[in-house]
Amino acid sequence: MYRLSRFNCIDGKPDEDQVEVWAESYFYSIMNILNAFFSQVDVPETIARMSCIPFDELVAEELDDESPEVIAIAVNKTLELLEMEMELLQAYLGDE
């Protein structure tokens, strides 16, 4: 069966930049939703709760009709963004 991807392919490989832009958009959409909840708790609780969210599984589920290569690119970018977000929270915690 022919699968239609939402991402362009260049020389048979997914456009990594396009996949990463999608991953950034997806991650920040989730974070916008979660911020409403996290604004009600302190930073240590936010860090603990964020570490329990399976961002990689959410991305993989959202892209379940895409190739494993696309999913890997998106998951890696999302985890990179999550790590940066957690580092920012840890830095804020260190300033208290």
PDB file of N, CA, C and O in Angstrom:
ATOM      1  N   MET A   1       0.837  -1.178   0.000  1.00  0.00           N
ATOM      2  CA  MET A   1       0.000   0.000   0.000  1.00  0.00           C
ATOM      3  C   MET A   1       0.882   1.241   0.000  1.00  0.00           C
ATOM      4  O   MET A   1       1.911   1.274   0.676  1.00  0.00           O
ATOM      5  N   TYR A   2       0.493   2.238  -0.738  1.00  0.00           N
ATOM      6  CA  TYR A   2       1.238   3.490  -0.835  1.00  0.00           C
ATOM      7  C   TYR A   2       0.876   4.392   0.328  1.00  0.00           C
ATOM      8  O   TYR A   2      -0.299   4.646   0.595  1.00  0.00           O
ATOM      9  N   ARG A   3       1.905   4.875   1.018  1.00  0.00           N
ATOM     10  CA  ARG A   3       1.677   5.787   2.139  1.00  0.00           C
ATOM     11  C   ARG A   3       2.035   7.203   1.709  1.00  0.00           C
ATOM     12  O   ARG A   3       3.081   7.434   1.104  1.00  0.00           O
ATOM     13  N   LEU A   4       1.180   8.118   2.019  1.00  0.00           N
ATOM     14  CA  LEU A   4       1.419   9.518   1.717  1.00  0.00           C
ATOM     15  C   LEU A   4       1.936  10.192   2.981  1.00  0.00           C
ATOM     16  O   LEU A   4       1.257  10.222   4.007  1.00  0.00           O
ATOM     17  N   SER A   5       3.134  10.725   2.892  1.00  0.00           N
ATOM     18  CA  SER A   5       3.757  11.375   4.041  1.00  0.00           C
ATOM     19  C   SER A   5       3.408  12.852   4.059  1.00  0.00           C
ATOM     20  O   SER A   5       3.205  13.464   3.011  1.00  0.00           O
ATOM     21  N   ARG A   6       3.339  13.417   5.246  1.00  0.00           N
ATOM     22  CA  ARG A   6       3.120  14.862   5.364  1.00  0.00           C
ATOM     23  C   ARG A   6       4.420  15.626   5.175  1.00  0.00           C
ATOM     24  O   ARG A   6       4.419  16.857   5.152  1.00  0.00           O
ATOM     25  N   PHE A   7       5.539  14.903   5.037  1.00  0.00           N
ATOM     26  CA  PHE A   7       6.853  15.516   4.888  1.00  0.00           C
ATOM     27  C   PHE A   7       7.424  15.237   3.504  1.00  0.00           C
ATOM     28  O   PHE A   7       7.180  14.185   2.913  1.00  0.00           O
ATOM     29  N   ASN A   8       8.187  16.197   3.004  1.00  0.00           N
ATOM     30  CA  ASN A   8       8.849  16.026   1.712  1.00  0.00           C
ATOM     31  C   ASN A   8      10.028  15.078   1.856  1.00  0.00           C
ATOM     32  O   ASN A   8      10.601  14.926   2.935  1.00  0.00           O
ATOM     33  N   CYS A   9      10.374  14.446   0.741  1.00  0.00           N
ATOM     34  CA  CYS A   9      11.565  13.604   0.687  1.00  0.00           C
ATOM     35  C   CYS A   9      12.553  14.231  -0.285  1.00  0.00           C
ATOM     36  O   CYS A   9      12.172  14.734  -1.342  1.00  0.00           O
ATOM     37  N   ILE A  10      13.816  14.193   0.086  1.00  0.00           N
ATOM     38  CA  ILE A  10      14.884  14.681  -0.771  1.00  0.00           C
ATOM     39  C   ILE A  10      15.825  13.512  -1.006  1.00  0.00           C
ATOM     40  O   ILE A  10      16.438  12.996  -0.072  1.00  0.00           O
ATOM     41  N   ASP A  11      15.933  13.101  -2.258  1.00  0.00           N
ATOM     42  CA  ASP A  11      16.755  11.942  -2.626  1.00  0.00           C
ATOM     43  C   ASP A  11      16.368  10.704  -1.822  1.00  0.00           C
ATOM     44  O   ASP A  11      17.231   9.939  -1.392  1.00  0.00           O
ATOM     45  N   GLY A  12      15.077  10.516  -1.623  1.00  0.00           N
ATOM     46  CA  GLY A  12      14.576   9.340  -0.931  1.00  0.00           C
ATOM     47  C   GLY A  12      14.646   9.395   0.581  1.00  0.00           C
ATOM     48  O   GLY A  12      14.283   8.434   1.259  1.00  0.00           O
ATOM     49  N   LYS A  13      15.113  10.517   1.116  1.00  0.00           N
ATOM     50  CA  LYS A  13      15.203  10.656   2.572  1.00  0.00           C
ATOM     51  C   LYS A  13      14.287  11.782   3.019  1.00  0.00           C
ATOM     52  O   LYS A  13      14.100  12.755   2.288  1.00  0.00           O
ATOM     53  N   PRO A  14      13.713  11.665   4.211  1.00  0.00           N
ATOM     54  CA  PRO A  14      12.827  12.724   4.706  1.00  0.00           C
ATOM     55  C   PRO A  14      13.583  14.044   4.865  1.00  0.00           C
ATOM     56  O   PRO A  14      14.761  14.062   5.220  1.00  0.00           O
ATOM     57  N   ASP A  15      12.891  15.128   4.599  1.00  0.00           N
ATOM     58  CA  ASP A  15      13.456  16.462   4.790  1.00  0.00           C
ATOM     59  C   ASP A  15      13.577  16.696   6.296  1.00  0.00           C
ATOM     60  O   ASP A  15      12.593  16.989   6.974  1.00  0.00           O
ATOM     61  N   GLU A  16      14.791  16.562   6.798  1.00  0.00           N
ATOM     62  CA  GLU A  16      15.025  16.626   8.246  1.00  0.00           C
ATOM     63  C   GLU A  16      14.595  17.963   8.835  1.00  0.00           C
ATOM     64  O   GLU A  16      14.022  18.007   9.924  1.00  0.00           O
ATOM     65  N   ASP A  17      14.866  19.044   8.126  1.00  0.00           N
ATOM     66  CA  ASP A  17      14.469  20.364   8.626  1.00  0.00           C
ATOM     67  C   ASP A  17      12.956  20.462   8.778  1.00  0.00           C
ATOM     68  O   ASP A  17      12.457  21.000   9.767  1.00  0.00           O
ATOM     69  N   GLN A  18      12.238  19.943   7.805  1.00  0.00           N
ATOM     70  CA  GLN A  18      10.778  19.994   7.848  1.00  0.00           C
ATOM     71  C   GLN A  18      10.241  19.162   9.015  1.00  0.00           C
ATOM     72  O   GLN A  18       9.302  19.576   9.694  1.00  0.00           O
ATOM     73  N   VAL A  19      10.829  18.010   9.242  1.00  0.00           N
ATOM     74  CA  VAL A  19      10.405  17.150  10.353  1.00  0.00           C
ATOM     75  C   VAL A  19      10.716  17.832  11.686  1.00  0.00           C
ATOM     76  O   VAL A  19       9.905  17.788  12.611  1.00  0.00           O
ATOM     77  N   GLU A  20      11.882  18.459  11.784  1.00  0.00           N
ATOM     78  CA  GLU A  20      12.248  19.140  13.027  1.00  0.00           C
ATOM     79  C   GLU A  20      11.347  20.342  13.303  1.00  0.00           C
ATOM     80  O   GLU A  20      11.007  20.609  14.455  1.00  0.00           O
ATOM     81  N   VAL A  21      10.962  21.061  12.262  1.00  0.00           N
ATOM     82  CA  VAL A  21      10.030  22.182  12.443  1.00  0.00           C
ATOM     83  C   VAL A  21       8.697  21.656  12.958  1.00  0.00           C
ATOM     84  O   VAL A  21       8.093  22.252  13.850  1.00  0.00           O
ATOM     85  N   TRP A  22       8.239  20.545  12.399  1.00  0.00           N
ATOM     86  CA  TRP A  22       6.994  19.940  12.880  1.00  0.00           C
ATOM     87  C   TRP A  22       7.140  19.548  14.356  1.00  0.00           C
ATOM     88  O   TRP A  22       6.244  19.805  15.160  1.00  0.00           O
ATOM     89  N   ALA A  23       8.273  18.924  14.707  1.00  0.00           N
ATOM     90  CA  ALA A  23       8.489  18.474  16.086  1.00  0.00           C
ATOM     91  C   ALA A  23       8.492  19.657  17.052  1.00  0.00           C
ATOM     92  O   ALA A  23       7.925  19.571  18.141  1.00  0.00           O
ATOM     93  N   GLU A  24       9.126  20.758  16.657  1.00  0.00           N
ATOM     94  CA  GLU A  24       9.127  21.957  17.500  1.00  0.00           C
ATOM     95  C   GLU A  24       7.709  22.474  17.713  1.00  0.00           C
ATOM     96  O   GLU A  24       7.315  22.801  18.832  1.00  0.00           O
ATOM     97  N   SER A  25       6.962  22.542  16.641  1.00  0.00           N
ATOM     98  CA  SER A  25       5.585  23.024  16.725  1.00  0.00           C
ATOM     99  C   SER A  25       4.748  22.115  17.627  1.00  0.00           C
ATOM    100  O   SER A  25       3.978  22.595  18.458  1.00  0.00           O
ATOM    101  N   TYR A  26       4.900  20.822  17.459  1.00  0.00           N
ATOM    102  CA  TYR A  26       4.156  19.852  18.260  1.00  0.00           C
ATOM    103  C   TYR A  26       4.535  19.969  19.737  1.00  0.00           C
ATOM    104  O   TYR A  26       3.664  19.999  20.606  1.00  0.00           O
ATOM    105  N   PHE A  27       5.833  20.035  20.013  1.00  0.00           N
ATOM    106  CA  PHE A  27       6.310  20.133  21.394  1.00  0.00           C
ATOM    107  C   PHE A  27       5.769  21.388  22.072  1.00  0.00           C
ATOM    108  O   PHE A  27       5.259  21.327  23.191  1.00  0.00           O
ATOM    109  N   TYR A  28       5.882  22.526  21.389  1.00  0.00           N
ATOM    110  CA  TYR A  28       5.440  23.773  22.016  1.00  0.00           C
ATOM    111  C   TYR A  28       3.919  23.854  22.129  1.00  0.00           C
ATOM    112  O   TYR A  28       3.403  24.547  23.006  1.00  0.00           O
ATOM    113  N   SER A  29       3.208  23.167  21.271  1.00  0.00           N
ATOM    114  CA  SER A  29       1.749  23.088  21.428  1.00  0.00           C
ATOM    115  C   SER A  29       1.392  22.328  22.703  1.00  0.00           C
ATOM    116  O   SER A  29       0.509  22.734  23.457  1.00  0.00           O
ATOM    117  N   ILE A  30       2.086  21.233  22.926  1.00  0.00           N
ATOM    118  CA  ILE A  30       1.861  20.466  24.153  1.00  0.00           C
ATOM    119  C   ILE A  30       2.250  21.297  25.374  1.00  0.00           C
ATOM    120  O   ILE A  30       1.530  21.320  26.372  1.00  0.00           O
ATOM    121  N   MET A  31       3.385  21.976  25.289  1.00  0.00           N
ATOM    122  CA  MET A  31       3.844  22.788  26.419  1.00  0.00           C
ATOM    123  C   MET A  31       2.866  23.919  26.726  1.00  0.00           C
ATOM    124  O   MET A  31       2.658  24.248  27.894  1.00  0.00           O
ATOM    125  N   ASN A  32       2.267  24.513  25.710  1.00  0.00           N
ATOM    126  CA  ASN A  32       1.267  25.562  25.952  1.00  0.00           C
ATOM    127  C   ASN A  32       0.084  25.022  26.746  1.00  0.00           C
ATOM    128  O   ASN A  32      -0.435  25.696  27.636  1.00  0.00           O
ATOM    129  N   ILE A  33      -0.328  23.831  26.427  1.00  0.00           N
ATOM    130  CA  ILE A  33      -1.432  23.206  27.161  1.00  0.00           C
ATOM    131  C   ILE A  33      -1.011  22.908  28.602  1.00  0.00           C
ATOM    132  O   ILE A  33      -1.753  23.182  29.546  1.00  0.00           O
ATOM    133  N   LEU A  34       0.177  22.347  28.755  1.00  0.00           N
ATOM    134  CA  LEU A  34       0.656  21.962  30.085  1.00  0.00           C
ATOM    135  C   LEU A  34       0.967  23.156  30.975  1.00  0.00           C
ATOM    136  O   LEU A  34       0.845  23.063  32.196  1.00  0.00           O
ATOM    137  N   ASN A  35       1.365  24.267  30.384  1.00  0.00           N
ATOM    138  CA  ASN A  35       1.712  25.445  31.183  1.00  0.00           C
ATOM    139  C   ASN A  35       0.554  25.915  32.054  1.00  0.00           C
ATOM    140  O   ASN A  35       0.773  26.443  33.144  1.00  0.00           O
ATOM    141  N   ALA A  36      -0.660  25.732  31.587  1.00  0.00           N
ATOM    142  CA  ALA A  36      -1.823  26.105  32.401  1.00  0.00           C
ATOM    143  C   ALA A  36      -1.857  25.292  33.696  1.00  0.00           C
ATOM    144  O   ALA A  36      -2.242  25.807  34.746  1.00  0.00           O
ATOM    145  N   PHE A  37      -1.459  24.043  33.621  1.00  0.00           N
ATOM    146  CA  PHE A  37      -1.425  23.193  34.812  1.00  0.00           C
ATOM    147  C   PHE A  37      -0.182  23.466  35.652  1.00  0.00           C
ATOM    148  O   PHE A  37      -0.255  23.541  36.879  1.00  0.00           O
ATOM    149  N   PHE A  38       0.960  23.613  34.980  1.00  0.00           N
ATOM    150  CA  PHE A  38       2.215  23.805  35.702  1.00  0.00           C
ATOM    151  C   PHE A  38       2.283  25.153  36.402  1.00  0.00           C
ATOM    152  O   PHE A  38       3.058  25.314  37.345  1.00  0.00           O
ATOM    153  N   SER A  39       1.505  26.107  35.970  1.00  0.00           N
ATOM    154  CA  SER A  39       1.519  27.413  36.633  1.00  0.00           C
ATOM    155  C   SER A  39       0.910  27.337  38.036  1.00  0.00           C
ATOM    156  O   SER A  39       1.060  28.262  38.834  1.00  0.00           O
ATOM    157  N   GLN A  40       0.228  26.241  38.328  1.00  0.00           N
ATOM    158  CA  GLN A  40      -0.416  26.064  39.628  1.00  0.00           C
ATOM    159  C   GLN A  40       0.465  25.347  40.653  1.00  0.00           C
ATOM    160  O   GLN A  40       0.092  25.227  41.820  1.00  0.00           O
ATOM    161  N   VAL A  41       1.637  24.871  40.214  1.00  0.00           N
ATOM    162  CA  VAL A  41       2.528  24.139  41.125  1.00  0.00           C
ATOM    163  C   VAL A  41       3.915  24.786  41.116  1.00  0.00           C
ATOM    164  O   VAL A  41       4.240  25.574  40.228  1.00  0.00           O
ATOM    165  N   ASP A  42       4.718  24.442  42.110  1.00  0.00           N
ATOM    166  CA  ASP A  42       6.058  25.023  42.175  1.00  0.00           C
ATOM    167  C   ASP A  42       7.004  24.316  41.199  1.00  0.00           C
ATOM    168  O   ASP A  42       6.656  23.293  40.609  1.00  0.00           O
ATOM    169  N   VAL A  43       8.196  24.875  41.042  1.00  0.00           N
ATOM    170  CA  VAL A  43       9.149  24.384  40.040  1.00  0.00           C
ATOM    171  C   VAL A  43       9.565  22.933  40.275  1.00  0.00           C
ATOM    172  O   VAL A  43       9.579  22.162  39.315  1.00  0.00           O
ATOM    173  N   PRO A  44       9.904  22.518  41.493  1.00  0.00           N
ATOM    174  CA  PRO A  44      10.269  21.108  41.679  1.00  0.00           C
ATOM    175  C   PRO A  44       9.148  20.143  41.265  1.00  0.00           C
ATOM    176  O   PRO A  44       9.407  19.091  40.681  1.00  0.00           O
ATOM    177  N   GLU A  45       7.918  20.514  41.573  1.00  0.00           N
ATOM    178  CA  GLU A  45       6.778  19.669  41.181  1.00  0.00           C
ATOM    179  C   GLU A  45       6.621  19.660  39.663  1.00  0.00           C
ATOM    180  O   GLU A  45       6.301  18.625  39.078  1.00  0.00           O
ATOM    181  N   THR A  46       6.840  20.790  39.034  1.00  0.00           N
ATOM    182  CA  THR A  46       6.771  20.871  37.571  1.00  0.00           C
ATOM    183  C   THR A  46       7.809  19.950  36.943  1.00  0.00           C
ATOM    184  O   THR A  46       7.505  19.213  36.005  1.00  0.00           O
ATOM    185  N   ILE A  47       9.027  19.993  37.457  1.00  0.00           N
ATOM    186  CA  ILE A  47      10.094  19.134  36.935  1.00  0.00           C
ATOM    187  C   ILE A  47       9.720  17.665  37.100  1.00  0.00           C
ATOM    188  O   ILE A  47       9.889  16.870  36.176  1.00  0.00           O
ATOM    189  N   ALA A  48       9.217  17.312  38.262  1.00  0.00           N
ATOM    190  CA  ALA A  48       8.827  15.921  38.516  1.00  0.00           C
ATOM    191  C   ALA A  48       7.715  15.471  37.572  1.00  0.00           C
ATOM    192  O   ALA A  48       7.759  14.367  37.029  1.00  0.00           O
ATOM    193  N   ARG A  49       6.732  16.323  37.384  1.00  0.00           N
ATOM    194  CA  ARG A  49       5.605  15.956  36.514  1.00  0.00           C
ATOM    195  C   ARG A  49       6.022  15.886  35.048  1.00  0.00           C
ATOM    196  O   ARG A  49       5.595  14.991  34.318  1.00  0.00           O
ATOM    197  N   MET A  50       6.857  16.831  34.619  1.00  0.00           N
ATOM    198  CA  MET A  50       7.304  16.810  33.220  1.00  0.00           C
ATOM    199  C   MET A  50       8.125  15.570  32.913  1.00  0.00           C
ATOM    200  O   MET A  50       8.064  15.039  31.804  1.00  0.00           O
ATOM    201  N   SER A  51       8.893  15.110  33.890  1.00  0.00           N
ATOM    202  CA  SER A  51       9.726  13.928  33.660  1.00  0.00           C
ATOM    203  C   SER A  51       8.886  12.660  33.501  1.00  0.00           C
ATOM    204  O   SER A  51       9.384  11.647  33.011  1.00  0.00           O
ATOM    205  N   CYS A  52       7.631  12.710  33.907  1.00  0.00           N
ATOM    206  CA  CYS A  52       6.735  11.552  33.785  1.00  0.00           C
ATOM    207  C   CYS A  52       5.987  11.507  32.451  1.00  0.00           C
ATOM    208  O   CYS A  52       5.367  10.496  32.123  1.00  0.00           O
ATOM    209  N   ILE A  53       6.041  12.578  31.696  1.00  0.00           N
ATOM    210  CA  ILE A  53       5.291  12.643  30.438  1.00  0.00           C
ATOM    211  C   ILE A  53       6.089  11.935  29.348  1.00  0.00           C
ATOM    212  O   ILE A  53       7.244  12.288  29.112  1.00  0.00           O
ATOM    213  N   PRO A  54       5.501  10.948  28.681  1.00  0.00           N
ATOM    214  CA  PRO A  54       6.220  10.206  27.641  1.00  0.00           C
ATOM    215  C   PRO A  54       6.194  10.950  26.292  1.00  0.00           C
ATOM    216  O   PRO A  54       5.507  10.533  25.359  1.00  0.00           O
ATOM    217  N   PHE A  55       6.945  12.047  26.206  1.00  0.00           N
ATOM    218  CA  PHE A  55       6.939  12.852  24.987  1.00  0.00           C
ATOM    219  C   PHE A  55       7.306  12.024  23.759  1.00  0.00           C
ATOM    220  O   PHE A  55       6.721  12.206  22.691  1.00  0.00           O
ATOM    221  N   ASP A  56       8.269  11.119  23.906  1.00  0.00           N
ATOM    222  CA  ASP A  56       8.674  10.300  22.769  1.00  0.00           C
ATOM    223  C   ASP A  56       7.525   9.429  22.267  1.00  0.00           C
ATOM    224  O   ASP A  56       7.340   9.270  21.061  1.00  0.00           O
ATOM    225  N   GLU A  57       6.763   8.872  23.188  1.00  0.00           N
ATOM    226  CA  GLU A  57       5.621   8.040  22.795  1.00  0.00           C
ATOM    227  C   GLU A  57       4.516   8.874  22.156  1.00  0.00           C
ATOM    228  O   GLU A  57       3.864   8.424  21.214  1.00  0.00           O
ATOM    229  N   LEU A  58       4.305  10.078  22.660  1.00  0.00           N
ATOM    230  CA  LEU A  58       3.286  10.955  22.075  1.00  0.00           C
ATOM    231  C   LEU A  58       3.630  11.305  20.632  1.00  0.00           C
ATOM    232  O   LEU A  58       2.766  11.290  19.756  1.00  0.00           O
ATOM    233  N   VAL A  59       4.900  11.621  20.396  1.00  0.00           N
ATOM    234  CA  VAL A  59       5.346  11.951  19.039  1.00  0.00           C
ATOM    235  C   VAL A  59       5.212  10.735  18.134  1.00  0.00           C
ATOM    236  O   VAL A  59       4.692  10.838  17.022  1.00  0.00           O
ATOM    237  N   ALA A  60       5.678   9.589  18.604  1.00  0.00           N
ATOM    238  CA  ALA A  60       5.604   8.367  17.800  1.00  0.00           C
ATOM    239  C   ALA A  60       4.157   8.013  17.469  1.00  0.00           C
ATOM    240  O   ALA A  60       3.861   7.575  16.357  1.00  0.00           O
ATOM    241  N   GLU A  61       3.269   8.200  18.419  1.00  0.00           N
ATOM    242  CA  GLU A  61       1.852   7.919  18.182  1.00  0.00           C
ATOM    243  C   GLU A  61       1.264   8.889  17.156  1.00  0.00           C
ATOM    244  O   GLU A  61       0.487   8.491  16.288  1.00  0.00           O
ATOM    245  N   GLU A  62       1.636  10.144  17.263  1.00  0.00           N
ATOM    246  CA  GLU A  62       1.138  11.152  16.321  1.00  0.00           C
ATOM    247  C   GLU A  62       1.628  10.870  14.902  1.00  0.00           C
ATOM    248  O   GLU A  62       0.942  11.183  13.929  1.00  0.00           O
ATOM    249  N   LEU A  63       2.805  10.285  14.789  1.00  0.00           N
ATOM    250  CA  LEU A  63       3.405  10.021  13.477  1.00  0.00           C
ATOM    251  C   LEU A  63       3.383   8.537  13.117  1.00  0.00           C
ATOM    252  O   LEU A  63       4.212   8.086  12.326  1.00  0.00           O
ATOM    253  N   ASP A  64       2.461   7.782  13.675  1.00  0.00           N
ATOM    254  CA  ASP A  64       2.467   6.334  13.467  1.00  0.00           C
ATOM    255  C   ASP A  64       2.324   5.910  12.016  1.00  0.00           C
ATOM    256  O   ASP A  64       2.642   4.769  11.682  1.00  0.00           O
ATOM    257  N   ASP A  65       1.855   6.793  11.145  1.00  0.00           N
ATOM    258  CA  ASP A  65       1.727   6.454   9.728  1.00  0.00           C
ATOM    259  C   ASP A  65       2.949   6.885   8.914  1.00  0.00           C
ATOM    260  O   ASP A  65       2.954   6.753   7.690  1.00  0.00           O
ATOM    261  N   GLU A  66       3.970   7.392   9.577  1.00  0.00           N
ATOM    262  CA  GLU A  66       5.196   7.834   8.912  1.00  0.00           C
ATOM    263  C   GLU A  66       6.274   6.751   9.008  1.00  0.00           C
ATOM    264  O   GLU A  66       6.124   5.767   9.731  1.00  0.00           O
ATOM    265  N   SER A  67       7.350   6.954   8.272  1.00  0.00           N
ATOM    266  CA  SER A  67       8.454   5.991   8.278  1.00  0.00           C
ATOM    267  C   SER A  67       9.191   6.034   9.618  1.00  0.00           C
ATOM    268  O   SER A  67       9.150   7.041  10.325  1.00  0.00           O
ATOM    269  N   PRO A  68       9.857   4.948   9.956  1.00  0.00           N
ATOM    270  CA  PRO A  68      10.638   4.933  11.200  1.00  0.00           C
ATOM    271  C   PRO A  68      11.700   6.042  11.233  1.00  0.00           C
ATOM    272  O   PRO A  68      12.019   6.567  12.299  1.00  0.00           O
ATOM    273  N   GLU A  69      12.236   6.389  10.076  1.00  0.00           N
ATOM    274  CA  GLU A  69      13.248   7.448  10.015  1.00  0.00           C
ATOM    275  C   GLU A  69      12.652   8.803  10.403  1.00  0.00           C
ATOM    276  O   GLU A  69      13.270   9.567  11.143  1.00  0.00           O
ATOM    277  N   VAL A  70      11.457   9.095   9.904  1.00  0.00           N
ATOM    278  CA  VAL A  70      10.772  10.343  10.253  1.00  0.00           C
ATOM    279  C   VAL A  70      10.479  10.371  11.750  1.00  0.00           C
ATOM    280  O   VAL A  70      10.709  11.380  12.415  1.00  0.00           O
ATOM    281  N   ILE A  71       9.977   9.273  12.267  1.00  0.00           N
ATOM    282  CA  ILE A  71       9.653   9.196  13.693  1.00  0.00           C
ATOM    283  C   ILE A  71      10.909   9.414  14.535  1.00  0.00           C
ATOM    284  O   ILE A  71      10.869  10.130  15.535  1.00  0.00           O
ATOM    285  N   ALA A  72      12.018   8.802  14.137  1.00  0.00           N
ATOM    286  CA  ALA A  72      13.266   8.952  14.892  1.00  0.00           C
ATOM    287  C   ALA A  72      13.738  10.402  14.908  1.00  0.00           C
ATOM    288  O   ALA A  72      14.163  10.901  15.949  1.00  0.00           O
ATOM    289  N   ILE A  73      13.668  11.078  13.776  1.00  0.00           N
ATOM    290  CA  ILE A  73      14.073  12.486  13.698  1.00  0.00           C
ATOM    291  C   ILE A  73      13.201  13.325  14.627  1.00  0.00           C
ATOM    292  O   ILE A  73      13.707  14.143  15.395  1.00  0.00           O
ATOM    293  N   ALA A  74      11.889  13.116  14.551  1.00  0.00           N
ATOM    294  CA  ALA A  74      10.955  13.907  15.358  1.00  0.00           C
ATOM    295  C   ALA A  74      11.116  13.624  16.850  1.00  0.00           C
ATOM    296  O   ALA A  74      11.090  14.548  17.663  1.00  0.00           O
ATOM    297  N   VAL A  75      11.281  12.367  17.206  1.00  0.00           N
ATOM    298  CA  VAL A  75      11.462  12.008  18.616  1.00  0.00           C
ATOM    299  C   VAL A  75      12.753  12.618  19.152  1.00  0.00           C
ATOM    300  O   VAL A  75      12.766  13.177  20.249  1.00  0.00           O
ATOM    301  N   ASN A  76      13.834  12.517  18.389  1.00  0.00           N
ATOM    302  CA  ASN A  76      15.111  13.082  18.836  1.00  0.00           C
ATOM    303  C   ASN A  76      15.016  14.586  19.041  1.00  0.00           C
ATOM    304  O   ASN A  76      15.530  15.111  20.029  1.00  0.00           O
ATOM    305  N   LYS A  77      14.365  15.281  18.120  1.00  0.00           N
ATOM    306  CA  LYS A  77      14.216  16.735  18.254  1.00  0.00           C
ATOM    307  C   LYS A  77      13.361  17.073  19.473  1.00  0.00           C
ATOM    308  O   LYS A  77      13.682  17.996  20.221  1.00  0.00           O
ATOM    309  N   THR A  78      12.289  16.337  19.670  1.00  0.00           N
ATOM    310  CA  THR A  78      11.408  16.581  20.810  1.00  0.00           C
ATOM    311  C   THR A  78      12.140  16.348  22.128  1.00  0.00           C
ATOM    312  O   THR A  78      11.999  17.137  23.063  1.00  0.00           O
ATOM    313  N   LEU A  79      12.912  15.281  22.207  1.00  0.00           N
ATOM    314  CA  LEU A  79      13.664  15.005  23.433  1.00  0.00           C
ATOM    315  C   LEU A  79      14.743  16.064  23.668  1.00  0.00           C
ATOM    316  O   LEU A  79      15.045  16.406  24.811  1.00  0.00           O
ATOM    317  N   GLU A  80      15.316  16.577  22.587  1.00  0.00           N
ATOM    318  CA  GLU A  80      16.289  17.670  22.703  1.00  0.00           C
ATOM    319  C   GLU A  80      15.621  18.923  23.278  1.00  0.00           C
ATOM    320  O   GLU A  80      16.175  19.584  24.156  1.00  0.00           O
ATOM    321  N   LEU A  81      14.437  19.239  22.777  1.00  0.00           N
ATOM    322  CA  LEU A  81      13.692  20.396  23.283  1.00  0.00           C
ATOM    323  C   LEU A  81      13.287  20.193  24.740  1.00  0.00           C
ATOM    324  O   LEU A  81      13.349  21.125  25.543  1.00  0.00           O
ATOM    325  N   LEU A  82      12.879  18.990  25.073  1.00  0.00           N
ATOM    326  CA  LEU A  82      12.513  18.675  26.457  1.00  0.00           C
ATOM    327  C   LEU A  82      13.712  18.848  27.383  1.00  0.00           C
ATOM    328  O   LEU A  82      13.588  19.408  28.472  1.00  0.00           O
ATOM    329  N   GLU A  83      14.862  18.368  26.951  1.00  0.00           N
ATOM    330  CA  GLU A  83      16.070  18.506  27.760  1.00  0.00           C
ATOM    331  C   GLU A  83      16.397  19.983  28.001  1.00  0.00           C
ATOM    332  O   GLU A  83      16.766  20.368  29.111  1.00  0.00           O
ATOM    333  N   MET A  84      16.261  20.797  26.966  1.00  0.00           N
ATOM    334  CA  MET A  84      16.513  22.234  27.125  1.00  0.00           C
ATOM    335  C   MET A  84      15.519  22.856  28.100  1.00  0.00           C
ATOM    336  O   MET A  84      15.891  23.682  28.933  1.00  0.00           O
ATOM    337  N   GLU A  85      14.267  22.461  27.993  1.00  0.00           N
ATOM    338  CA  GLU A  85      13.231  22.983  28.894  1.00  0.00           C
ATOM    339  C   GLU A  85      13.521  22.583  30.344  1.00  0.00           C
ATOM    340  O   GLU A  85      13.372  23.394  31.258  1.00  0.00           O
ATOM    341  N   MET A  86      13.928  21.349  30.542  1.00  0.00           N
ATOM    342  CA  MET A  86      14.242  20.871  31.890  1.00  0.00           C
ATOM    343  C   MET A  86      15.475  21.586  32.452  1.00  0.00           C
ATOM    344  O   MET A  86      15.527  21.896  33.642  1.00  0.00           O
ATOM    345  N   GLU A  87      16.463  21.847  31.597  1.00  0.00           N
ATOM    346  CA  GLU A  87      17.649  22.581  32.041  1.00  0.00           C
ATOM    347  C   GLU A  87      17.287  23.998  32.473  1.00  0.00           C
ATOM    348  O   GLU A  87      17.825  24.509  33.455  1.00  0.00           O
ATOM    349  N   LEU A  88      16.381  24.628  31.741  1.00  0.00           N
ATOM    350  CA  LEU A  88      15.926  25.967  32.127  1.00  0.00           C
ATOM    351  C   LEU A  88      15.236  25.941  33.489  1.00  0.00           C
ATOM    352  O   LEU A  88      15.472  26.808  34.330  1.00  0.00           O
ATOM    353  N   LEU A  89      14.393  24.951  33.694  1.00  0.00           N
ATOM    354  CA  LEU A  89      13.713  24.827  34.982  1.00  0.00           C
ATOM    355  C   LEU A  89      14.709  24.561  36.109  1.00  0.00           C
ATOM    356  O   LEU A  89      14.591  25.131  37.194  1.00  0.00           O
ATOM    357  N   GLN A  90      15.686  23.697  35.851  1.00  0.00           N
ATOM    358  CA  GLN A  90      16.710  23.406  36.860  1.00  0.00           C
ATOM    359  C   GLN A  90      17.522  24.655  37.183  1.00  0.00           C
ATOM    360  O   GLN A  90      17.861  24.897  38.341  1.00  0.00           O
ATOM    361  N   ALA A  91      17.833  25.448  36.157  1.00  0.00           N
ATOM    362  CA  ALA A  91      18.585  26.687  36.376  1.00  0.00           C
ATOM    363  C   ALA A  91      17.774  27.660  37.225  1.00  0.00           C
ATOM    364  O   ALA A  91      18.312  28.322  38.112  1.00  0.00           O
ATOM    365  N   TYR A  92      16.486  27.738  36.946  1.00  0.00           N
ATOM    366  CA  TYR A  92      15.614  28.603  37.739  1.00  0.00           C
ATOM    367  C   TYR A  92      15.589  28.141  39.191  1.00  0.00           C
ATOM    368  O   TYR A  92      15.608  28.952  40.117  1.00  0.00           O
ATOM    369  N   LEU A  93      15.547  26.849  39.369  1.00  0.00           N
ATOM    370  CA  LEU A  93      15.530  26.276  40.712  1.00  0.00           C
ATOM    371  C   LEU A  93      16.830  26.579  41.450  1.00  0.00           C
ATOM    372  O   LEU A  93      16.823  26.799  42.661  1.00  0.00           O
ATOM    373  N   GLY A  94      17.941  26.589  40.724  1.00  0.00           N
ATOM    374  CA  GLY A  94      19.237  26.873  41.324  1.00  0.00           C
ATOM    375  C   GLY A  94      19.379  28.302  41.790  1.00  0.00           C
ATOM    376  O   GLY A  94      20.202  28.591  42.659  1.00  0.00           O
ATOM    377  N   ASP A  95      18.583  29.214  41.221  1.00  0.00           N
ATOM    378  CA  ASP A  95      18.654  30.629  41.587  1.00  0.00           C
ATOM    379  C   ASP A  95      17.875  30.949  42.851  1.00  0.00           C
ATOM    380  O   ASP A  95      18.013  32.044  43.398  1.00  0.00           O
ATOM    381  N   GLU A  96      17.064  30.021  43.323  1.00  0.00           N
ATOM    382  CA  GLU A  96      16.229  30.302  44.504  1.00  0.00           C
ATOM    383  C   GLU A  96      17.039  30.295  45.776  1.00  0.00           C
ATOM    384  O   GLU A  96      16.492  30.513  46.858  1.00  0.00           O
TER     385      GLU A  96
END
